[in-house]
Amino acid sequence: MKSTLLMVFGLFSLQILSAQEPVAGPAGGPTCATATPVGCNITHLVTSAGSGQFTVPFPCPNNQLFPGQESYYSFTPSGAGVYSLVITTPPFGIPSSFSYYLQEVIPNQECNNNLWKCIGNAGGNITLPLGPLEANKTYLIMADCSVTLESSQTLRISGCEPLNDFPGQAVELTVNGSCIAAQSNLTATKDPGEPDPDIDTTDGYAGRWLASINRTLWYSFAAPGSGTVTISTEAYQTGLILDTRVALYQVGNPTDYTTYQLLESDDNETSPIGINFNTLNASIPYTGLTPGEVYYIQVDASYGGTPQETPYFCISVKNCVQRTNLSNCTSGYYRTRVNGKAPGGNRWYGIYTQPATGDLGEIAAAIWPNEQNLDTAFCQLRVFNTVQMTSSGLKYMPAYYRIYTSQPDTLPVEVRLFYTKAEFDSLKKYTNMPLANIGDLNLTLFEGSIADCNPSNNINGTQYLLTKIDTVPMACTNSFYLSAAYNHVGEFMAHFGAGPLPLELRAFSGKNTGATNLLLWQTTLEQGIERYIIQRSNNGYQWENIGSVAGKGDSNTGHSYSFEDKNPPEHAYYRLSFSDTQSSSEAYSNVVHLFRKDKYVGIEAAYPNPVTSELRLQLRTISDEGEIRVDIHDIAGRKVLEQQETGIVREMVLNLTNLKPGLYFITLVEEQQVSVPIRIIKQ
């Protein structure tokens, strides 16, 4: 294959040379400072109508003074050598004679009339040698007409086909480098046996390119330490509709196409990183590369989606992905053909938003199946506006995941979950841990009784604290990911410290038994529970330990327990505190309120919960004429709000607008009785 990498700078309209006479591109600029950029095999119009602006010395032989209007072009070759300047007289043109001159551009200096070197004269169709030229230097070309009458020719530079027409000479890209411009596939070819993403279903999608390969270029890069990149293309000319297609390969031997494994492909771009937005460009966010390993990128491009090829685009590789914020928990996102048993299938699979045919879209999460066929992997994502809190008071980052598969997982599965620095900073703020870093994070996995992406209904589900996780920052989006493996998937939240303990509490209740109160509880699963501490309170938020019961050992079916309070007050609140044998962390059960007389006060309902401003309460009171008071305490037991009412009160509205976001407890007080506290979350 012929090969020379094309590099062109500037913005201009593009037309393509064909067997017929072309419609030429824009003419040269009227001054050196406004020179029109040209690229290989792009035809441009050369015109003159009037007197020239200045007189050039006469280096070209056998020529007299050329009084006609000059025009200027710029050219930046990617490789050193002698190129060709192809001059033709189009049918619509008025034939005349032009002389062509060359001058190297000196940075920060205007062109110098005394430095022009003669290329040659052209009165008709002719090819003139251009060079020798140095790579990556910019040169000016001046066309000077011999007459002041209206005259025209066309100009084209040839002799530069792309070097990276095949993988063996792939252009090496620098991760986090600028978008390399301007690339061209105009003279590229399709190599026999070259992989075609349009028919390859390895990436789980047949025909994602939406067109067979035509004229492809190849690039390579070394994977960064995070193993995570976004590969993006962009039209080099603003406003030009450029349809680029990109594919990512893991390669065993660059000269052997049978060793190419397609990882991902994309035909349309949703959210490029660091470059301009254009839905006909392409973008691949991918995670799971081996750091330091070289990967290959295949690019094809067309102008407006037609067979006519456009010459210019730029390409970049960034060390990051940008997680989607389209947190539609209801519909979720999915990835098909997640099969660790298939050849080359035991790898990372991204789960993408896939907004349109052929478009990967943004990444939501990633999954590694191990050597098992999971078929389809699903991701539901809920992104809250601020830090959230479980019913046990554990604060976690605003992004909450649910991962599940269509086939059961019988081997450990690893997931990769993405978060932003802003989400992490909010967790530090709400936990008052300003010096924390992302390495301090853990994950809790929930097997909730209700399968959705809402932690509030998982209090009675099985919970697993995952501390063996990889926490990896990314370079360009202030983002990072957490990667953790477990025996199965479920719902995940990220937090500091220990999460809920590995205990499933089926029920905790109590009853009066004459002079004592009997507390009863049952578990359905216990792992490492050392003991249960029984705590009592007379107001629902200040607690004291009154006894303990030793755990009966690990069990997948659970145990039954009881405890007798032999000196109970007239009304009391009870809860269980339980700790495991591996840490000093604690968690608590639901609260039981026992009365030793018929009449009692209580809050029967509080809604909405979570609440942003107004909270409505439904109350049970002792008297129809007495005075009642509603108290609100924060998680530390400090009273932050109270509201009093008299007379017959069955409902009350509280204005919580001025409360800070967080967890609070509400109690009703009447005739020295304090109701069972109701937990609410203020958003």
C-alpha positions in Angstrom: 0.0 0.0 0.0 1.1 3.5 -0.6 1.3 5.4 2.6 2.0 8.9 3.9 0.1 10.4 6.9 -1.7 13.6 5.9 -1.5 16.7 8.0 -3.3 19.8 7.1 -4.1 22.9 9.2 -6.9 25.4 8.8 -10.6 25.5 7.9 -11.8 25.2 4.3 -14.4 23.5 2.1 -13.4 20.2 0.7 -14.0 18.6 -2.7 -12.8 15.3 -4.1 -10.8 14.7 -7.2 -12.4 12.2 -9.6 -12.0 10.9 -13.1 -14.2 13.8 -14.3 -13.2 17.5 -14.0 -13.7 18.5 -10.4 -15.5 21.4 -8.9 -12.5 23.1 -7.4 -12.3 24.2 -3.8 -11.8 27.7 -2.6 -9.2 29.9 -4.2 -6.1 31.2 -2.5 -6.1 33.9 0.0 -5.2 37.5 -1.1 -2.3 37.9 1.3 0.3 35.7 3.0 -1.5 36.1 6.3 -4.8 34.7 4.8 -3.3 31.8 2.8 -5.7 29.0 2.1 -4.6 25.7 3.6 -4.4 22.8 1.1 -3.9 19.1 1.5 -2.9 16.2 -0.6 -5.2 15.4 -3.5 -7.5 18.3 -2.8 -8.2 20.5 -5.8 -8.3 24.2 -5.3 -9.1 27.1 -7.7 -6.4 29.5 -8.8 -7.9 32.8 -9.9 -6.6 36.2 -10.9 -8.5 39.4 -11.9 -6.6 42.6 -11.6 -3.2 44.0 -10.7 -0.9 42.4 -8.2 -0.1 43.9 -4.9 3.6 43.8 -5.2 6.4 42.8 -7.6 8.3 39.6 -7.0 11.9 39.2 -8.2 12.2 37.0 -11.3 13.8 33.6 -10.2 11.6 31.7 -12.7 13.5 31.5 -16.0 12.2 33.0 -19.2 9.6 35.1 -17.6 9.0 38.8 -17.6 7.4 41.0 -14.9 4.1 39.4 -13.8 1.7 42.2 -13.0 -1.4 40.0 -12.3 -3.2 39.4 -8.9 -1.4 37.0 -6.6 -3.0 34.3 -4.5 -1.5 32.3 -1.6 -1.8 28.8 -0.3 -0.2 26.9 2.7 0.9 23.3 2.9 2.2 21.3 5.8 3.6 17.9 4.7 3.6 15.0 7.3 6.7 13.5 5.7 9.9 14.8 4.1 10.4 14.5 0.4 9.5 15.8 -3.0 5.8 16.2 -3.8 4.0 17.2 -7.0 2.1 20.3 -7.8 -0.5 19.3 -10.4 -1.8 22.3 -12.5 -4.8 22.0 -14.8 -7.0 24.4 -16.8 -10.6 23.6 -16.1 -13.2 23.8 -18.8 -14.9 26.7 -17.1 -11.6 28.6 -16.7 -10.0 31.3 -18.8 -6.5 30.0 -19.8 -3.5 32.0 -19.0 0.0 31.6 -17.6 0.8 31.5 -13.9 4.2 31.3 -12.1 4.4 29.4 -8.8 6.7 30.3 -5.9 7.5 28.6 -2.6 8.6 30.0 0.7 9.0 28.3 4.2 6.9 29.9 6.9 9.0 31.5 9.6 7.1 31.6 12.9 6.0 35.1 14.0 7.2 36.6 10.8 5.5 37.9 7.7 6.4 36.4 4.4 9.5 37.9 2.8 9.4 39.0 -0.8 13.1 38.2 -1.2 12.8 34.6 -0.1 10.4 33.3 -2.8 11.9 30.3 -4.7 10.6 29.4 -8.2 8.5 26.2 -8.6 7.9 26.8 -12.3 5.5 28.2 -14.9 2.2 26.7 -16.0 0.2 27.9 -19.0 -1.8 24.7 -19.3 -1.9 21.2 -17.8 1.4 20.4 -16.1 3.0 18.7 -13.1 5.7 20.6 -11.3 8.0 19.1 -8.6 7.4 20.6 -5.2 10.3 20.3 -2.8 12.3 18.8 -1.3 10.2 19.7 1.8 10.7 18.9 5.5 8.1 17.1 7.6 5.7 19.1 9.7 6.9 22.4 8.5 4.5 24.8 6.9 5.2 26.3 3.4 3.6 29.1 1.5 2.8 28.7 -2.2 2.2 31.8 -4.3 0.5 31.8 -7.7 1.2 35.0 -9.8 -0.7 35.5 -13.0 1.2 37.0 -16.1 -1.8 39.3 -17.0 -4.3 41.5 -15.3 -7.2 39.9 -17.1 -9.5 37.4 -15.4 -7.7 34.1 -15.5 -8.0 30.7 -13.7 -6.4 27.3 -13.2 -6.7 24.5 -10.6 -4.0 23.4 -8.2 -3.5 20.1 -6.5 -0.7 18.6 -4.4 -0.1 14.8 -5.0 2.4 12.2 -3.8 1.2 11.7 -0.3 -0.9 8.7 0.6 -1.4 7.8 4.2 1.4 5.9 6.0 -1.1 4.4 8.4 -3.2 2.7 5.7 -2.5 -0.6 7.5 -1.8 -1.5 11.2 1.9 -2.2 10.7 2.4 1.5 10.3 -0.2 2.7 12.7 0.2 6.2 14.0 1.0 6.2 17.7 -1.3 8.4 19.7 -0.4 10.0 23.0 -3.0 9.4 25.7 -4.4 12.8 26.9 -2.8 14.5 23.9 -4.6 17.0 21.8 -6.9 15.9 19.0 -4.5 15.1 16.2 -5.5 16.9 13.0 -6.0 16.7 10.2 -6.2 13.1 9.3 -7.5 11.9 5.9 -8.6 8.6 4.5 -9.0 10.0 1.0 -6.4 7.8 -0.5 -6.6 4.9 2.0 -7.6 1.4 0.9 -9.3 -1.7 2.3 -6.7 -4.4 2.9 -7.6 -8.0 2.1 -8.6 -9.8 5.3 -9.0 -6.6 7.3 -11.5 -7.0 10.1 -14.9 -5.3 9.5 -16.9 -4.2 12.5 -20.0 -4.1 10.4 -20.1 -7.9 10.2 -18.2 -8.8 13.4 -20.5 -9.5 16.3 -17.8 -9.9 18.9 -18.7 -6.6 20.5 -22.2 -7.9 20.9 -23.7 -5.8 18.1 -23.8 -6.9 14.4 -23.6 -3.9 12.1 -22.8 -1.2 14.6 -20.8 0.6 11.9 -23.9 0.7 9.7 -21.6 0.4 6.7 -18.9 -1.9 5.4 -15.3 -0.8 5.6 -14.1 1.3 2.7 -11.0 3.3 3.3 -9.6 2.7 6.8 -6.7 4.2 8.7 -5.0 2.7 11.8 -3.8 4.2 15.1 -2.3 2.7 18.2 -1.8 3.7 21.9 -0.5 2.3 25.1 -3.2 1.8 27.7 -2.9 4.1 30.8 -2.7 2.9 34.3 -6.5 3.1 34.9 -7.1 0.8 31.9 -9.8 3.3 30.9 -10.0 5.5 27.8 -12.4 7.5 25.6 -11.5 7.4 21.9 -13.0 10.3 20.0 -13.0 11.7 16.5 -14.1 15.1 15.4 -14.6 16.9 12.1 -11.6 19.1 11.5 -13.6 21.8 9.9 -16.3 23.5 12.0 -19.7 22.8 10.7 -18.7 20.1 8.3 -20.9 17.0 8.5 -18.3 14.2 8.8 -19.4 10.6 9.4 -16.6 8.8 11.2 -16.6 5.2 12.5 -14.2 3.9 15.1 -13.3 0.4 16.3 -11.0 -0.7 19.2 -9.0 -3.9 19.0 -6.8 -6.1 21.2 -4.1 -7.4 18.9 -1.8 -10.4 19.2 0.2 -9.8 16.1 -0.3 -6.6 14.1 0.6 -8.4 10.8 -1.9 -11.2 11.4 -5.6 -10.1 11.2 -6.7 -13.4 12.7 -5.3 -12.2 16.1 -7.4 -9.1 16.1 -10.2 -9.2 18.8 -12.8 -6.5 18.4 -13.5 -4.9 21.8 -15.9 -2.1 20.9 -17.1 -0.2 17.9 -19.1 3.0 17.4 -20.6 4.8 14.4 -22.1 7.9 16.1 -21.0 10.0 19.1 -23.1 11.1 22.0 -20.8 12.8 24.5 -17.2 13.4 23.4 -14.7 14.5 26.0 -12.6 17.6 25.4 -13.7 18.2 21.8 -16.6 19.7 19.9 -20.0 18.0 19.8 -21.2 16.4 16.5 -23.5 13.5 16.4 -21.9 12.1 13.2 -18.5 11.7 14.9 -17.6 8.6 16.9 -16.7 8.0 20.5 -15.8 4.8 22.4 -15.6 4.9 26.2 -13.9 1.7 27.3 -12.7 0.3 30.6 -10.7 -2.9 31.2 -7.6 -2.4 29.2 -4.3 -3.9 30.5 -2.1 -0.9 31.5 0.9 -0.5 29.2 -0.4 -2.9 26.5 -0.7 -1.5 23.0 -4.2 -1.4 21.4 -5.2 -0.6 17.9 -7.9 1.8 16.5 -9.5 1.4 13.1 -11.1 4.5 11.6 -13.3 5.0 8.5 -14.8 8.3 7.4 -17.2 9.6 4.8 -18.7 12.9 3.9 -22.3 13.3 5.0 -22.7 9.5 5.0 -22.3 9.2 1.2 -19.7 7.1 -0.7 -17.8 10.3 -1.4 -14.9 10.3 1.1 -14.0 13.4 3.0 -10.3 13.9 3.8 -10.2 15.5 7.3 -10.9 14.6 10.9 -9.0 14.6 14.1 -8.6 11.9 16.7 -7.7 11.7 20.4 -7.5 9.2 23.3 -8.3 10.5 26.8 -7.6 8.6 30.1 -11.1 8.7 31.4 -14.7 8.0 30.7 -17.6 10.2 31.5 -20.4 8.3 33.3 -23.9 9.0 32.2 -26.1 11.1 34.4 -29.2 9.7 32.7 -30.1 7.9 35.9 -33.4 6.4 34.8 -33.7 3.7 37.3 -36.9 2.3 35.8 -35.7 1.4 32.3 -32.0 0.9 33.0 -29.3 -0.1 30.5 -28.1 -3.4 29.3 -25.2 -5.3 27.5 -25.9 -8.5 25.5 -23.5 -11.5 24.9 -21.6 -11.2 28.2 -20.1 -14.7 27.9 -16.9 -15.5 29.7 -16.9 -19.0 28.1 -16.7 -17.7 24.5 -13.3 -17.3 22.9 -11.9 -14.0 24.1 -15.0 -13.5 26.1 -13.6 -13.5 29.6 -13.0 -9.7 29.6 -14.6 -6.5 30.7 -17.9 -5.5 29.1 -19.1 -1.9 29.3 -22.8 -1.3 29.9 -23.8 1.7 27.7 -26.8 4.0 27.3 -27.1 3.1 23.5 -29.3 6.0 22.6 -29.5 5.2 18.9 -28.7 2.5 16.4 -25.0 2.2 16.0 -24.3 4.5 19.0 -22.7 3.2 22.1 -23.6 6.3 24.0 -22.3 7.0 27.5 -21.0 4.3 29.9 -23.0 3.4 33.0 -21.0 0.6 34.5 -18.9 -2.4 33.5 -18.9 -6.1 34.3 -16.4 -8.9 34.2 -18.2 -12.3 33.9 -15.5 -14.7 34.9 -15.6 -18.0 33.0 -19.4 -18.1 32.9 -22.2 -17.1 30.5 -24.2 -14.3 32.0 -26.0 -13.6 28.7 -27.3 -10.1 29.3 -26.0 -7.8 32.0 -28.3 -5.0 33.2 -27.5 -1.8 35.1 -30.0 0.5 36.8 -28.5 3.7 38.1 -30.0 6.3 40.4 -28.1 9.6 40.9 -29.4 11.7 43.7 -28.9 15.5 44.2 -27.0 15.0 47.4 -25.6 12.5 49.8 -28.1 9.8 51.0 -28.5 8.0 54.3 -29.6 4.5 55.2 -32.1 3.9 58.0 -29.2 2.9 60.2 -27.6 6.4 59.6 -24.8 5.4 57.2 -24.2 8.1 54.6 -23.3 7.1 51.1 -22.4 8.8 47.8 -25.3 10.0 45.6 -24.8 7.4 42.9 -26.6 4.1 43.7 -26.3 1.1 41.4 -28.2 -2.1 40.7 -26.5 -4.7 38.6 -28.1 -8.0 37.6 -27.9 -10.6 34.8 -30.3 -12.7 32.8 -28.4 -15.9 33.6 -27.5 -16.8 37.2 -23.9 -16.1 38.4 -22.4 -19.2 40.0 -18.8 -17.8 40.1 -17.5 -14.5 41.5 -18.4 -11.6 39.3 -16.5 -8.2 39.2 -18.2 -4.9 38.7 -16.8 -1.5 37.9 -18.8 1.5 39.2 -18.1 5.1 38.2 -18.3 8.2 40.4 -17.4 11.9 40.1 -15.2 14.0 42.3 -18.2 16.3 43.1 -20.0 13.2 44.5 -17.0 12.3 46.6 -16.6 15.8 47.9 -20.2 15.9 48.9 -19.7 12.7 50.9 -16.7 14.2 52.7 -18.7 17.3 53.5 -21.7 15.4 55.0 -19.6 13.0 56.9 -17.3 15.8 58.2 -14.2 14.0 56.8 -12.3 16.7 54.9 -9.0 14.8 54.8 -10.5 11.5 53.4 -9.4 10.2 50.0 -11.0 7.8 47.6 -8.9 5.0 49.0 -11.0 5.2 52.2 -14.2 4.1 50.4 -15.9 0.7 50.8 -18.9 -0.8 49.0 -21.9 -2.4 50.5 -23.8 -5.0 48.4 -27.5 -5.4 49.1 -29.8 -8.3 48.3 -32.9 -6.3 48.9 -36.3 -7.9 49.3 -37.5 -5.6 46.6 -35.3 -5.6 43.4 -34.9 -2.0 42.4 -32.2 0.7 42.8 -33.6 2.1 46.0 -31.7 1.5 49.3 -34.6 2.5 51.6 -36.4 -0.9 51.1 -33.3 -3.0 51.8 -33.3 -2.8 55.6 -34.5 -6.4 55.9 -32.4 -7.8 53.0 -29.0 -9.5 53.1 -26.1 -7.1 53.2 -22.4 -7.6 52.5 -19.6 -5.2 53.2 -16.9 -5.3 50.4 -13.6 -3.9 51.5 -11.3 -5.5 49.0 -11.9 -3.0 46.2 -9.7 -1.2 43.7 -10.1 2.6 43.7 -8.7 4.1 40.5 -8.7 7.8 39.6 -8.9 9.0 35.9 -7.2 11.9 34.4 -9.5 14.2 32.5 -13.0 14.3 34.0 -12.4 14.5 37.8 -13.8 11.0 37.9 -12.8 7.6 39.4 -14.1 4.1 39.6 -14.5 1.4 42.2 -13.9 -2.2 41.2 -14.9 -5.1 43.4 -15.6 -8.8 43.0 -18.2 -10.9 44.9 -20.0 -14.2 44.5 -22.9 -12.4 42.9 -24.3 -9.0 41.9 -27.0 -6.9 43.4 -27.4 -3.3 44.6 -24.3 -1.2 45.5 -23.5 1.9 47.5 -20.2 3.5 48.2 -19.4 4.9 51.7 -16.7 5.4 54.3 -16.0 2.9 57.0 -18.0 -0.3 57.6 -21.4 -0.8 56.1 -24.4 -2.7 57.4 -23.5 -6.0 59.1 -24.0 -9.4 57.6 -27.3 -10.1 59.4 -30.8 -10.5 58.2 -33.3 -9.8 61.0 -36.7 -11.4 60.3 -38.6 -9.8 63.2 -38.1 -7.9 66.4 -41.1 -7.5 68.7 -42.1 -7.3 72.3 -45.0 -7.8 74.7 -46.1 -7.2 78.3 -46.0 -10.3 80.5 -47.4 -9.1 83.8 -44.6 -7.4 85.6 -42.0 -7.7 82.9 -41.6 -6.9 79.2 -40.5 -9.8 76.9 -38.5 -9.0 73.8 -38.4 -11.6 70.9 -36.4 -11.6 67.7 -35.6 -14.0 64.9 -32.9 -14.0 62.2 -32.8 -15.7 58.8 -29.0 -15.3 58.3 -26.1 -14.7 60.6 -22.4 -14.3 59.7 -20.0 -13.5 62.5 -22.5 -11.9 64.9 -20.8 -11.8 68.3 -23.6 -10.6 70.6 -26.9 -8.6 70.7 -27.0 -5.6 73.0 -30.5 -4.7 74.3 -31.0 -0.9 74.6 -33.9 1.0 76.2 -35.0 4.6 76.0 -37.8 6.6 77.6 -37.9 9.2 74.8 -36.7 7.3 71.7 -33.4 9.0 71.1 -31.4 8.7 74.3 -30.4 5.1 74.9 -28.9 2.9 77.6 -27.8 -0.7 77.6 -29.8 -3.0 79.8 -28.5 -6.4 78.9 -27.0 -8.6 76.2 -27.5 -12.0 74.5 -24.7 -13.9 72.9 -25.0 -14.8 69.2 -25.6 -18.5 68.5 -23.1 -18.8 65.6 -23.1 -18.5 61.8 -26.3 -19.8 60.1 -27.9 -19.7 56.7 -31.3 -20.3 58.3 -31.1 -18.1 61.4 -31.8 -18.4 65.1 -34.4 -17.3 67.7 -33.7 -15.1 70.7 -35.4 -13.6 73.7 -34.7 -11.2 76.5 -36.8 -10.2 79.6 -36.8 -6.7 81.0 -37.6 -7.4 84.6 -37.9 -3.7 85.7 -39.7 -2.0 82.8 -41.1 1.6 83.1 -44.7 2.3 82.2 -43.7 2.9 78.6 -40.4 2.1 77.0 -38.6 2.0 73.7 -36.4 -1.0 72.8 -33.9 -1.7 70.1 -31.1 -4.2 69.4 -27.5 -3.2 68.7 -25.4 -5.9 67.1 -21.8 -6.1 66.2 -19.7 -8.6 64.3 -16.4 -10.4 65.2 -14.3 -8.6 62.5 -14.8 -5.0 63.5 -16.1 -2.6 66.1 -18.9 -1.3 63.8 -22.5 -1.5 65.0 -25.9 -1.5 63.5 -29.4 -1.3 65.0 -32.8 -3.0 64.6 -36.2 -1.4 64.3 -37.6 0.2 67.5 -40.3 -1.5 69.6 -42.6 0.7 71.9 -44.2 -1.1 74.8 -46.9 0.5 77.1 -48.1 -0.6 80.4 -51.4 1.3 80.3 -54.2 1.6 77.7 -53.8 5.1 76.7 -50.7 6.2 74.7 -49.6 8.8 72.3 -48.1 8.2 68.9 -47.3 9.4 65.4 -49.2 7.1 63.1 -47.9 8.5 59.8 -45.3 11.1 58.5 -45.2 12.0 54.8 -43.7 12.7 52.4 -40.5 11.0 53.5 -37.9 12.0 52.3 -39.2 15.6 52.7 -38.0 18.8 51.2 -40.2 21.4 52.9 -43.6 20.6 54.4 -44.1 17.4 56.5 -47.6 16.2 57.4 -48.2 14.1 60.5 -51.1 12.0 61.6 -51.3 11.8 65.4 -52.8 9.7 68.2 -53.3 11.7 71.4 -54.7 10.9 74.9 -56.9 13.9 75.4 -59.1 16.0 73.2 -58.3 19.2 75.1 -54.7 18.8 76.3 -51.6 20.4 75.0 -49.3 18.4 72.7 -45.8 19.1 71.4 -43.9 17.7 68.5 -40.1 17.6 68.9 -37.5 17.1 66.2 -34.0 15.9 67.1 -31.0 15.4 64.9 -28.9 12.2 64.8 -26.8 13.4 67.8 -29.9 13.9 70.0 -30.0 17.7 69.8 -33.5 19.3 69.6 -33.6 21.3 66.4 -37.3 22.2 66.2 -40.5 22.0 68.3 -44.1 22.9 67.6 -47.0 23.0 70.1 -50.7 22.7 69.6 -53.8 22.6 71.9 -57.3 21.2 71.6 -58.3 18.4 69.3 -55.3 17.7 67.1 -55.2 14.7 64.7 -53.0 16.2 62.0 -50.1 18.6 62.0 -48.0 20.3 59.3 -44.4 21.1 60.0 -42.3 23.5 57.9 -38.8 21.9 57.6 -37.4 24.3 54.9 -34.7 25.6 57.2 -33.4 22.3 58.4 -30.2 21.0 56.9 -30.3 17.9 54.8 -29.9 14.7 56.9 -31.6 12.2 59.2 -33.9 13.3 62.0 -36.2 11.8 64.6 -39.7 13.1 65.4 -41.6 12.4 68.6 -45.0 13.4 70.0 -45.1 14.5 73.7 -48.3 14.6 75.8 -48.8 14.3 79.6 -45.2 13.3 80.0 -45.6 10.5 77.5 -43.2 10.4 74.5 -44.2 8.6 71.3 -42.1 6.1 69.3 -39.7 8.2 67.3 -40.3 8.4 63.5 -37.3 8.6 61.3 -37.4 11.1 58.5 -34.9 12.2 55.8 -34.6 15.9 55.0 -33.4 16.5 51.5 
